[in-house]
Amino acid sequence: MKAGLNHTIEASFKGIWIPKKKKSKSVKNKRPSVYTELTLDTGLVECGFKCSQRFRDFFSVQTGIKNFKFNVDMLASAKK
């Protein structure tokens, strides 16, 4: 990866145009996902927090709200 980056930078300085490579959808699926058991002590970054069904289920159990939904304030706090 580093060699490829060096090659791209060097070519750029020489005025050589290098087209961007398109990422295939299969590459995205091959990336390992962060999967950590969720507890009240689990950090948001550590567990790969996303507003997904996994987290809605977790918060549903913790809050006792059957159909838990993230609200705007919660999303803003998570992004910070």
PyMOL Python script that loads the backbone (N, CA, C, O; Angstrom):
from pymol import cmd

cmd.read_pdbstr("""\
ATOM      1  N   MET A   1       0.830  -1.189   0.000  1.00  0.00           N
ATOM      2  CA  MET A   1       0.000   0.000   0.000  1.00  0.00           C
ATOM      3  C   MET A   1       0.873   1.250   0.000  1.00  0.00           C
ATOM      4  O   MET A   1       0.615   2.199  -0.740  1.00  0.00           O
ATOM      5  N   LYS A   2       1.909   1.240   0.839  1.00  0.00           N
ATOM      6  CA  LYS A   2       2.774   2.401   0.927  1.00  0.00           C
ATOM      7  C   LYS A   2       3.526   2.617  -0.383  1.00  0.00           C
ATOM      8  O   LYS A   2       3.703   3.756  -0.817  1.00  0.00           O
ATOM      9  N   ALA A   3       3.973   1.522  -1.019  1.00  0.00           N
ATOM     10  CA  ALA A   3       4.681   1.633  -2.284  1.00  0.00           C
ATOM     11  C   ALA A   3       3.764   2.209  -3.356  1.00  0.00           C
ATOM     12  O   ALA A   3       4.188   3.031  -4.168  1.00  0.00           O
ATOM     13  N   GLY A   4       2.515   1.777  -3.354  1.00  0.00           N
ATOM     14  CA  GLY A   4       1.549   2.291  -4.316  1.00  0.00           C
ATOM     15  C   GLY A   4       1.292   3.775  -4.123  1.00  0.00           C
ATOM     16  O   GLY A   4       1.160   4.522  -5.093  1.00  0.00           O
ATOM     17  N   LEU A   5       1.222   4.195  -2.882  1.00  0.00           N
ATOM     18  CA  LEU A   5       1.022   5.608  -2.576  1.00  0.00           C
ATOM     19  C   LEU A   5       2.223   6.422  -3.036  1.00  0.00           C
ATOM     20  O   LEU A   5       2.066   7.493  -3.623  1.00  0.00           O
ATOM     21  N   ASN A   6       3.422   5.912  -2.770  1.00  0.00           N
ATOM     22  CA  ASN A   6       4.634   6.598  -3.218  1.00  0.00           C
ATOM     23  C   ASN A   6       4.657   6.725  -4.741  1.00  0.00           C
ATOM     24  O   ASN A   6       5.028   7.771  -5.275  1.00  0.00           O
ATOM     25  N   HIS A   7       4.263   5.669  -5.433  1.00  0.00           N
ATOM     26  CA  HIS A   7       4.217   5.685  -6.896  1.00  0.00           C
ATOM     27  C   HIS A   7       3.232   6.748  -7.388  1.00  0.00           C
ATOM     28  O   HIS A   7       3.535   7.489  -8.322  1.00  0.00           O
ATOM     29  N   THR A   8       2.078   6.820  -6.772  1.00  0.00           N
ATOM     30  CA  THR A   8       1.052   7.794  -7.158  1.00  0.00           C
ATOM     31  C   THR A   8       1.542   9.222  -6.937  1.00  0.00           C
ATOM     32  O   THR A   8       1.342  10.082  -7.794  1.00  0.00           O
ATOM     33  N   ILE A   9       2.172   9.480  -5.810  1.00  0.00           N
ATOM     34  CA  ILE A   9       2.693  10.818  -5.507  1.00  0.00           C
ATOM     35  C   ILE A   9       3.793  11.196  -6.492  1.00  0.00           C
ATOM     36  O   ILE A   9       3.819  12.313  -7.008  1.00  0.00           O
ATOM     37  N   GLU A  10       4.692  10.266  -6.745  1.00  0.00           N
ATOM     38  CA  GLU A  10       5.789  10.520  -7.680  1.00  0.00           C
ATOM     39  C   GLU A  10       5.244  10.819  -9.087  1.00  0.00           C
ATOM     40  O   GLU A  10       5.707  11.747  -9.750  1.00  0.00           O
ATOM     41  N   ALA A  11       4.271  10.037  -9.530  1.00  0.00           N
ATOM     42  CA  ALA A  11       3.672  10.256 -10.843  1.00  0.00           C
ATOM     43  C   ALA A  11       2.974  11.607 -10.898  1.00  0.00           C
ATOM     44  O   ALA A  11       3.017  12.288 -11.922  1.00  0.00           O
ATOM     45  N   SER A  12       2.339  11.994  -9.815  1.00  0.00           N
ATOM     46  CA  SER A  12       1.648  13.276  -9.750  1.00  0.00           C
ATOM     47  C   SER A  12       2.630  14.430  -9.929  1.00  0.00           C
ATOM     48  O   SER A  12       2.344  15.387 -10.649  1.00  0.00           O
ATOM     49  N   PHE A  13       3.783  14.338  -9.275  1.00  0.00           N
ATOM     50  CA  PHE A  13       4.793  15.389  -9.410  1.00  0.00           C
ATOM     51  C   PHE A  13       5.349  15.466 -10.833  1.00  0.00           C
ATOM     52  O   PHE A  13       5.761  16.532 -11.290  1.00  0.00           O
ATOM     53  N   LYS A  14       5.357  14.332 -11.523  1.00  0.00           N
ATOM     54  CA  LYS A  14       5.847  14.288 -12.900  1.00  0.00           C
ATOM     55  C   LYS A  14       4.761  14.680 -13.907  1.00  0.00           C
ATOM     56  O   LYS A  14       5.015  14.749 -15.110  1.00  0.00           O
ATOM     57  N   GLY A  15       3.552  14.934 -13.403  1.00  0.00           N
ATOM     58  CA  GLY A  15       2.456  15.331 -14.279  1.00  0.00           C
ATOM     59  C   GLY A  15       1.764  14.168 -14.958  1.00  0.00           C
ATOM     60  O   GLY A  15       1.024  14.365 -15.922  1.00  0.00           O
ATOM     61  N   ILE A  16       1.990  12.966 -14.474  1.00  0.00           N
ATOM     62  CA  ILE A  16       1.348  11.778 -15.041  1.00  0.00           C
ATOM     63  C   ILE A  16       0.005  11.569 -14.344  1.00  0.00           C
ATOM     64  O   ILE A  16      -0.083  11.546 -13.117  1.00  0.00           O
ATOM     65  N   TRP A  17      -1.039  11.416 -15.162  1.00  0.00           N
ATOM     66  CA  TRP A  17      -2.381  11.215 -14.606  1.00  0.00           C
ATOM     67  C   TRP A  17      -2.609   9.735 -14.355  1.00  0.00           C
ATOM     68  O   TRP A  17      -2.434   8.914 -15.255  1.00  0.00           O
ATOM     69  N   ILE A  18      -2.995   9.394 -13.142  1.00  0.00           N
ATOM     70  CA  ILE A  18      -3.298   8.009 -12.787  1.00  0.00           C
ATOM     71  C   ILE A  18      -4.777   7.955 -12.412  1.00  0.00           C
ATOM     72  O   ILE A  18      -5.188   8.576 -11.433  1.00  0.00           O
ATOM     73  N   PRO A  19      -5.589   7.211 -13.189  1.00  0.00           N
ATOM     74  CA  PRO A  19      -7.017   7.134 -12.883  1.00  0.00           C
ATOM     75  C   PRO A  19      -7.256   6.401 -11.564  1.00  0.00           C
ATOM     76  O   PRO A  19      -6.516   5.488 -11.197  1.00  0.00           O
ATOM     77  N   LYS A  20      -8.296   6.821 -10.870  1.00  0.00           N
ATOM     78  CA  LYS A  20      -8.646   6.171  -9.612  1.00  0.00           C
ATOM     79  C   LYS A  20      -9.199   4.785  -9.890  1.00  0.00           C
ATOM     80  O   LYS A  20      -9.923   4.567 -10.861  1.00  0.00           O
ATOM     81  N   LYS A  21      -8.845   3.857  -9.020  1.00  0.00           N
ATOM     82  CA  LYS A  21      -9.374   2.509  -9.138  1.00  0.00           C
ATOM     83  C   LYS A  21     -10.748   2.467  -8.489  1.00  0.00           C
ATOM     84  O   LYS A  21     -10.956   3.022  -7.411  1.00  0.00           O
ATOM     85  N   LYS A  22     -11.676   1.806  -9.153  1.00  0.00           N
ATOM     86  CA  LYS A  22     -13.010   1.646  -8.579  1.00  0.00           C
ATOM     87  C   LYS A  22     -12.998   0.473  -7.625  1.00  0.00           C
ATOM     88  O   LYS A  22     -12.461  -0.592  -7.929  1.00  0.00           O
ATOM     89  N   LYS A  23     -13.596   0.683  -6.470  1.00  0.00           N
ATOM     90  CA  LYS A  23     -13.687  -0.396  -5.491  1.00  0.00           C
ATOM     91  C   LYS A  23     -14.903  -1.244  -5.821  1.00  0.00           C
ATOM     92  O   LYS A  23     -15.989  -0.725  -6.082  1.00  0.00           O
ATOM     93  N   SER A  24     -14.709  -2.534  -5.806  1.00  0.00           N
ATOM     94  CA  SER A  24     -15.844  -3.413  -6.053  1.00  0.00           C
ATOM     95  C   SER A  24     -16.609  -3.617  -4.757  1.00  0.00           C
ATOM     96  O   SER A  24     -16.065  -3.428  -3.669  1.00  0.00           O
ATOM     97  N   LYS A  25     -17.854  -4.000  -4.876  1.00  0.00           N
ATOM     98  CA  LYS A  25     -18.683  -4.216  -3.691  1.00  0.00           C
ATOM     99  C   LYS A  25     -18.165  -5.364  -2.856  1.00  0.00           C
ATOM    100  O   LYS A  25     -18.337  -5.370  -1.637  1.00  0.00           O
ATOM    101  N   SER A  26     -17.528  -6.347  -3.494  1.00  0.00           N
ATOM    102  CA  SER A  26     -17.030  -7.500  -2.754  1.00  0.00           C
ATOM    103  C   SER A  26     -15.905  -7.121  -1.798  1.00  0.00           C
ATOM    104  O   SER A  26     -15.732  -7.769  -0.765  1.00  0.00           O
ATOM    105  N   VAL A  27     -15.135  -6.078  -2.126  1.00  0.00           N
ATOM    106  CA  VAL A  27     -14.056  -5.634  -1.240  1.00  0.00           C
ATOM    107  C   VAL A  27     -14.637  -5.140   0.067  1.00  0.00           C
ATOM    108  O   VAL A  27     -14.094  -5.414   1.138  1.00  0.00           O
ATOM    109  N   LYS A  28     -15.750  -4.407  -0.017  1.00  0.00           N
ATOM    110  CA  LYS A  28     -16.391  -3.882   1.179  1.00  0.00           C
ATOM    111  C   LYS A  28     -16.826  -5.017   2.101  1.00  0.00           C
ATOM    112  O   LYS A  28     -16.682  -4.918   3.320  1.00  0.00           O
ATOM    113  N   ASN A  29     -17.352  -6.079   1.531  1.00  0.00           N
ATOM    114  CA  ASN A  29     -17.834  -7.198   2.336  1.00  0.00           C
ATOM    115  C   ASN A  29     -16.703  -8.014   2.950  1.00  0.00           C
ATOM    116  O   ASN A  29     -16.917  -8.709   3.943  1.00  0.00           O
ATOM    117  N   LYS A  30     -15.505  -7.940   2.376  1.00  0.00           N
ATOM    118  CA  LYS A  30     -14.377  -8.712   2.888  1.00  0.00           C
ATOM    119  C   LYS A  30     -13.689  -8.035   4.061  1.00  0.00           C
ATOM    120  O   LYS A  30     -12.903  -8.667   4.767  1.00  0.00           O
ATOM    121  N   ARG A  31     -13.973  -6.768   4.277  1.00  0.00           N
ATOM    122  CA  ARG A  31     -13.351  -6.064   5.401  1.00  0.00           C
ATOM    123  C   ARG A  31     -13.909  -6.620   6.702  1.00  0.00           C
ATOM    124  O   ARG A  31     -15.117  -6.823   6.829  1.00  0.00           O
ATOM    125  N   PRO A  32     -13.029  -6.867   7.668  1.00  0.00           N
ATOM    126  CA  PRO A  32     -13.528  -7.390   8.939  1.00  0.00           C
ATOM    127  C   PRO A  32     -14.351  -6.331   9.663  1.00  0.00           C
ATOM    128  O   PRO A  32     -13.955  -5.168   9.733  1.00  0.00           O
ATOM    129  N   SER A  33     -15.466  -6.730  10.186  1.00  0.00           N
ATOM    130  CA  SER A  33     -16.290  -5.797  10.940  1.00  0.00           C
ATOM    131  C   SER A  33     -15.921  -5.888  12.416  1.00  0.00           C
ATOM    132  O   SER A  33     -15.491  -6.935  12.901  1.00  0.00           O
ATOM    133  N   VAL A  34     -16.092  -4.799  13.104  1.00  0.00           N
ATOM    134  CA  VAL A  34     -15.797  -4.772  14.528  1.00  0.00           C
ATOM    135  C   VAL A  34     -17.007  -5.350  15.245  1.00  0.00           C
ATOM    136  O   VAL A  34     -18.107  -4.806  15.146  1.00  0.00           O
ATOM    137  N   TYR A  35     -16.813  -6.437  15.957  1.00  0.00           N
ATOM    138  CA  TYR A  35     -17.924  -7.032  16.686  1.00  0.00           C
ATOM    139  C   TYR A  35     -17.469  -7.299  18.099  1.00  0.00           C
ATOM    140  O   TYR A  35     -16.680  -8.210  18.348  1.00  0.00           O
ATOM    141  N   THR A  36     -17.956  -6.518  19.002  1.00  0.00           N
ATOM    142  CA  THR A  36     -17.630  -6.622  20.413  1.00  0.00           C
ATOM    143  C   THR A  36     -18.925  -6.841  21.165  1.00  0.00           C
ATOM    144  O   THR A  36     -19.959  -6.273  20.814  1.00  0.00           O
ATOM    145  N   GLU A  37     -18.871  -7.655  22.187  1.00  0.00           N
ATOM    146  CA  GLU A  37     -20.058  -7.835  23.017  1.00  0.00           C
ATOM    147  C   GLU A  37     -20.406  -6.486  23.644  1.00  0.00           C
ATOM    148  O   GLU A  37     -19.544  -5.809  24.205  1.00  0.00           O
ATOM    149  N   LEU A  38     -21.648  -6.117  23.542  1.00  0.00           N
ATOM    150  CA  LEU A  38     -22.072  -4.820  24.066  1.00  0.00           C
ATOM    151  C   LEU A  38     -22.417  -4.921  25.536  1.00  0.00           C
ATOM    152  O   LEU A  38     -23.178  -5.791  25.959  1.00  0.00           O
ATOM    153  N   THR A  39     -21.841  -4.009  26.308  1.00  0.00           N
ATOM    154  CA  THR A  39     -22.170  -3.862  27.723  1.00  0.00           C
ATOM    155  C   THR A  39     -22.320  -2.372  27.988  1.00  0.00           C
ATOM    156  O   THR A  39     -22.075  -1.556  27.100  1.00  0.00           O
ATOM    157  N   LEU A  40     -22.710  -2.020  29.175  1.00  0.00           N
ATOM    158  CA  LEU A  40     -22.824  -0.605  29.529  1.00  0.00           C
ATOM    159  C   LEU A  40     -21.457   0.068  29.608  1.00  0.00           C
ATOM    160  O   LEU A  40     -21.371   1.296  29.579  1.00  0.00           O
ATOM    161  N   ASP A  41     -20.397  -0.716  29.707  1.00  0.00           N
ATOM    162  CA  ASP A  41     -19.041  -0.163  29.781  1.00  0.00           C
ATOM    163  C   ASP A  41     -18.329  -0.125  28.430  1.00  0.00           C
ATOM    164  O   ASP A  41     -17.207   0.375  28.344  1.00  0.00           O
ATOM    165  N   THR A  42     -18.953  -0.641  27.379  1.00  0.00           N
ATOM    166  CA  THR A  42     -18.346  -0.669  26.056  1.00  0.00           C
ATOM    167  C   THR A  42     -18.320   0.731  25.458  1.00  0.00           C
ATOM    168  O   THR A  42     -19.339   1.422  25.454  1.00  0.00           O
ATOM    169  N   GLY A  43     -17.156   1.156  24.948  1.00  0.00           N
ATOM    170  CA  GLY A  43     -17.039   2.463  24.311  1.00  0.00           C
ATOM    171  C   GLY A  43     -17.635   2.438  22.909  1.00  0.00           C
ATOM    172  O   GLY A  43     -17.640   1.401  22.246  1.00  0.00           O
ATOM    173  N   LEU A  44     -18.141   3.596  22.462  1.00  0.00           N
ATOM    174  CA  LEU A  44     -18.764   3.673  21.142  1.00  0.00           C
ATOM    175  C   LEU A  44     -17.776   3.397  20.019  1.00  0.00           C
ATOM    176  O   LEU A  44     -18.110   2.697  19.063  1.00  0.00           O
ATOM    177  N   VAL A  45     -16.573   3.931  20.118  1.00  0.00           N
ATOM    178  CA  VAL A  45     -15.572   3.721  19.082  1.00  0.00           C
ATOM    179  C   VAL A  45     -15.109   2.270  19.099  1.00  0.00           C
ATOM    180  O   VAL A  45     -14.953   1.646  18.050  1.00  0.00           O
ATOM    181  N   GLU A  46     -14.896   1.749  20.277  1.00  0.00           N
ATOM    182  CA  GLU A  46     -14.413   0.380  20.451  1.00  0.00           C
ATOM    183  C   GLU A  46     -15.334  -0.642  19.794  1.00  0.00           C
ATOM    184  O   GLU A  46     -14.863  -1.626  19.224  1.00  0.00           O
ATOM    185  N   CYS A  47     -16.630  -0.416  19.869  1.00  0.00           N
ATOM    186  CA  CYS A  47     -17.588  -1.402  19.357  1.00  0.00           C
ATOM    187  C   CYS A  47     -18.050  -1.095  17.940  1.00  0.00           C
ATOM    188  O   CYS A  47     -18.886  -1.821  17.401  1.00  0.00           O
ATOM    189  N   GLY A  48     -17.529  -0.042  17.322  1.00  0.00           N
ATOM    190  CA  GLY A  48     -17.914   0.282  15.952  1.00  0.00           C
ATOM    191  C   GLY A  48     -19.350   0.763  15.861  1.00  0.00           C
ATOM    192  O   GLY A  48     -20.103   0.294  15.008  1.00  0.00           O
ATOM    193  N   PHE A  49     -19.738   1.679  16.716  1.00  0.00           N
ATOM    194  CA  PHE A  49     -21.125   2.121  16.819  1.00  0.00           C
ATOM    195  C   PHE A  49     -21.684   2.628  15.496  1.00  0.00           C
ATOM    196  O   PHE A  49     -21.064   3.441  14.810  1.00  0.00           O
ATOM    197  N   LYS A  50     -22.857   2.135  15.158  1.00  0.00           N
ATOM    198  CA  LYS A  50     -23.661   2.606  14.032  1.00  0.00           C
ATOM    199  C   LYS A  50     -25.110   2.550  14.498  1.00  0.00           C
ATOM    200  O   LYS A  50     -25.454   1.783  15.397  1.00  0.00           O
ATOM    201  N   CYS A  51     -25.925   3.342  13.897  1.00  0.00           N
ATOM    202  CA  CYS A  51     -27.352   3.319  14.247  1.00  0.00           C
ATOM    203  C   CYS A  51     -28.000   2.132  13.538  1.00  0.00           C
ATOM    204  O   CYS A  51     -28.794   2.304  12.614  1.00  0.00           O
ATOM    205  N   SER A  52     -27.654   0.941  13.980  1.00  0.00           N
ATOM    206  CA  SER A  52     -28.110  -0.278  13.326  1.00  0.00           C
ATOM    207  C   SER A  52     -29.049  -1.054  14.252  1.00  0.00           C
ATOM    208  O   SER A  52     -29.268  -0.688  15.407  1.00  0.00           O
ATOM    209  N   GLN A  53     -29.587  -2.129  13.701  1.00  0.00           N
ATOM    210  CA  GLN A  53     -30.518  -2.952  14.474  1.00  0.00           C
ATOM    211  C   GLN A  53     -29.836  -3.552  15.697  1.00  0.00           C
ATOM    212  O   GLN A  53     -30.462  -3.699  16.746  1.00  0.00           O
ATOM    213  N   ARG A  54     -28.578  -3.894  15.573  1.00  0.00           N
ATOM    214  CA  ARG A  54     -27.835  -4.461  16.713  1.00  0.00           C
ATOM    215  C   ARG A  54     -27.868  -3.510  17.908  1.00  0.00           C
ATOM    216  O   ARG A  54     -28.099  -3.936  19.039  1.00  0.00           O
ATOM    217  N   PHE A  55     -27.641  -2.238  17.656  1.00  0.00           N
ATOM    218  CA  PHE A  55     -27.615  -1.257  18.739  1.00  0.00           C
ATOM    219  C   PHE A  55     -29.024  -0.895  19.202  1.00  0.00           C
ATOM    220  O   PHE A  55     -29.236  -0.630  20.385  1.00  0.00           O
ATOM    221  N   ARG A  56     -29.982  -0.881  18.284  1.00  0.00           N
ATOM    222  CA  ARG A  56     -31.376  -0.645  18.709  1.00  0.00           C
ATOM    223  C   ARG A  56     -31.838  -1.759  19.643  1.00  0.00           C
ATOM    224  O   ARG A  56     -32.517  -1.496  20.636  1.00  0.00           O
ATOM    225  N   ASP A  57     -31.470  -3.007  19.327  1.00  0.00           N
ATOM    226  CA  ASP A  57     -31.832  -4.137  20.196  1.00  0.00           C
ATOM    227  C   ASP A  57     -31.190  -3.999  21.570  1.00  0.00           C
ATOM    228  O   ASP A  57     -31.840  -4.237  22.589  1.00  0.00           O
ATOM    229  N   PHE A  58     -29.917  -3.615  21.601  1.00  0.00           N
ATOM    230  CA  PHE A  58     -29.214  -3.448  22.872  1.00  0.00           C
ATOM    231  C   PHE A  58     -29.879  -2.367  23.721  1.00  0.00           C
ATOM    232  O   PHE A  58     -30.158  -2.582  24.900  1.00  0.00           O
ATOM    233  N   PHE A  59     -30.133  -1.195  23.113  1.00  0.00           N
ATOM    234  CA  PHE A  59     -30.743  -0.100  23.865  1.00  0.00           C
ATOM    235  C   PHE A  59     -32.186  -0.417  24.240  1.00  0.00           C
ATOM    236  O   PHE A  59     -32.682   0.074  25.255  1.00  0.00           O
ATOM    237  N   SER A  60     -32.854  -1.217  23.448  1.00  0.00           N
ATOM    238  CA  SER A  60     -34.214  -1.633  23.769  1.00  0.00           C
ATOM    239  C   SER A  60     -34.231  -2.438  25.064  1.00  0.00           C
ATOM    240  O   SER A  60     -35.092  -2.233  25.920  1.00  0.00           O
ATOM    241  N   VAL A  61     -33.283  -3.349  25.200  1.00  0.00           N
ATOM    242  CA  VAL A  61     -33.174  -4.149  26.426  1.00  0.00           C
ATOM    243  C   VAL A  61     -32.810  -3.260  27.608  1.00  0.00           C
ATOM    244  O   VAL A  61     -33.384  -3.400  28.689  1.00  0.00           O
ATOM    245  N   GLN A  62     -31.857  -2.344  27.412  1.00  0.00           N
ATOM    246  CA  GLN A  62     -31.391  -1.488  28.504  1.00  0.00           C
ATOM    247  C   GLN A  62     -32.457  -0.512  28.988  1.00  0.00           C
ATOM    248  O   GLN A  62     -32.556  -0.241  30.185  1.00  0.00           O
ATOM    249  N   THR A  63     -33.258   0.019  28.059  1.00  0.00           N
ATOM    250  CA  THR A  63     -34.246   1.038  28.432  1.00  0.00           C
ATOM    251  C   THR A  63     -35.631   0.479  28.702  1.00  0.00           C
ATOM    252  O   THR A  63     -36.464   1.137  29.326  1.00  0.00           O
ATOM    253  N   GLY A  64     -35.878  -0.746  28.227  1.00  0.00           N
ATOM    254  CA  GLY A  64     -37.208  -1.326  28.392  1.00  0.00           C
ATOM    255  C   GLY A  64     -38.204  -0.812  27.355  1.00  0.00           C
ATOM    256  O   GLY A  64     -39.402  -1.072  27.468  1.00  0.00           O
ATOM    257  N   ILE A  65     -37.724  -0.092  26.356  1.00  0.00           N
ATOM    258  CA  ILE A  65     -38.582   0.416  25.281  1.00  0.00           C
ATOM    259  C   ILE A  65     -38.597  -0.637  24.179  1.00  0.00           C
ATOM    260  O   ILE A  65     -37.553  -0.978  23.624  1.00  0.00           O
ATOM    261  N   LYS A  66     -39.787  -1.151  23.865  1.00  0.00           N
ATOM    262  CA  LYS A  66     -39.905  -2.263  22.931  1.00  0.00           C
ATOM    263  C   LYS A  66     -39.372  -1.916  21.536  1.00  0.00           C
ATOM    264  O   LYS A  66     -38.549  -2.658  21.000  1.00  0.00           O
ATOM    265  N   ASN A  67     -39.808  -0.835  20.950  1.00  0.00           N
ATOM    266  CA  ASN A  67     -39.356  -0.424  19.617  1.00  0.00           C
ATOM    267  C   ASN A  67     -38.451   0.804  19.740  1.00  0.00           C
ATOM    268  O   ASN A  67     -38.836   1.915  19.375  1.00  0.00           O
ATOM    269  N   PHE A  68     -37.252   0.582  20.255  1.00  0.00           N
ATOM    270  CA  PHE A  68     -36.316   1.679  20.490  1.00  0.00           C
ATOM    271  C   PHE A  68     -35.914   2.326  19.175  1.00  0.00           C
ATOM    272  O   PHE A  68     -35.647   1.636  18.191  1.00  0.00           O
ATOM    273  N   LYS A  69     -35.871   3.663  19.160  1.00  0.00           N
ATOM    274  CA  LYS A  69     -35.414   4.421  17.991  1.00  0.00           C
ATOM    275  C   LYS A  69     -34.453   5.494  18.461  1.00  0.00           C
ATOM    276  O   LYS A  69     -34.634   6.077  19.531  1.00  0.00           O
ATOM    277  N   PHE A  70     -33.426   5.754  17.657  1.00  0.00           N
ATOM    278  CA  PHE A  70     -32.485   6.820  17.958  1.00  0.00           C
ATOM    279  C   PHE A  70     -33.119   8.156  17.591  1.00  0.00           C
ATOM    280  O   PHE A  70     -33.737   8.284  16.534  1.00  0.00           O
ATOM    281  N   ASN A  71     -32.968   9.153  18.465  1.00  0.00           N
ATOM    282  CA  ASN A  71     -33.482  10.482  18.126  1.00  0.00           C
ATOM    283  C   ASN A  71     -32.317  11.380  17.701  1.00  0.00           C
ATOM    284  O   ASN A  71     -31.154  10.986  17.787  1.00  0.00           O
ATOM    285  N   VAL A  72     -32.638  12.564  17.251  1.00  0.00           N
ATOM    286  CA  VAL A  72     -31.635  13.489  16.713  1.00  0.00           C
ATOM    287  C   VAL A  72     -30.566  13.823  17.745  1.00  0.00           C
ATOM    288  O   VAL A  72     -29.383  13.859  17.410  1.00  0.00           O
ATOM    289  N   ASP A  73     -30.955  14.066  18.986  1.00  0.00           N
ATOM    290  CA  ASP A  73     -29.978  14.403  20.033  1.00  0.00           C
ATOM    291  C   ASP A  73     -29.009  13.255  20.289  1.00  0.00           C
ATOM    292  O   ASP A  73     -27.816  13.477  20.494  1.00  0.00           O
ATOM    293  N   MET A  74     -29.526  12.027  20.278  1.00  0.00           N
ATOM    294  CA  MET A  74     -28.662  10.862  20.511  1.00  0.00           C
ATOM    295  C   MET A  74     -27.654  10.710  19.374  1.00  0.00           C
ATOM    296  O   MET A  74     -26.487  10.405  19.618  1.00  0.00           O
ATOM    297  N   LEU A  75     -28.094  10.918  18.141  1.00  0.00           N
ATOM    298  CA  LEU A  75     -27.195  10.804  16.998  1.00  0.00           C
ATOM    299  C   LEU A  75     -26.111  11.873  17.044  1.00  0.00           C
ATOM    300  O   LEU A  75     -24.949  11.599  16.745  1.00  0.00           O
ATOM    301  N   ALA A  76     -26.491  13.091  17.417  1.00  0.00           N
ATOM    302  CA  ALA A  76     -25.516  14.179  17.518  1.00  0.00           C
ATOM    303  C   ALA A  76     -24.488  13.884  18.601  1.00  0.00           C
ATOM    304  O   ALA A  76     -23.302  14.157  18.415  1.00  0.00           O
ATOM    305  N   SER A  77     -24.922  13.332  19.725  1.00  0.00           N
ATOM    306  CA  SER A  77     -23.988  12.977  20.810  1.00  0.00           C
ATOM    307  C   SER A  77     -23.034  11.878  20.385  1.00  0.00           C
ATOM    308  O   SER A  77     -21.850  11.916  20.718  1.00  0.00           O
ATOM    309  N   ALA A  78     -23.539  10.903  19.656  1.00  0.00           N
ATOM    310  CA  ALA A  78     -22.697   9.795  19.208  1.00  0.00           C
ATOM    311  C   ALA A  78     -21.633  10.264  18.232  1.00  0.00           C
ATOM    312  O   ALA A  78     -20.515   9.748  18.238  1.00  0.00           O
ATOM    313  N   LYS A  79     -21.970  11.240  17.392  1.00  0.00           N
ATOM    314  CA  LYS A  79     -21.014  11.746  16.407  1.00  0.00           C
ATOM    315  C   LYS A  79     -19.890  12.533  17.051  1.00  0.00           C
ATOM    316  O   LYS A  79     -18.782  12.580  16.517  1.00  0.00           O
ATOM    317  N   LYS A  80     -20.161  13.157  18.199  1.00  0.00           N
ATOM    318  CA  LYS A  80     -19.136  13.935  18.903  1.00  0.00           C
ATOM    319  C   LYS A  80     -18.115  13.002  19.462  1.00  0.00           C
ATOM    320  O   LYS A  80     -17.157  13.444  20.097  1.00  0.00           O
TER     321      LYS A  80
END
""", "prot")
cmd.dss("prot")
cmd.show_as("cartoon", "prot")
cmd.util.cbc("prot")
cmd.orient("prot")
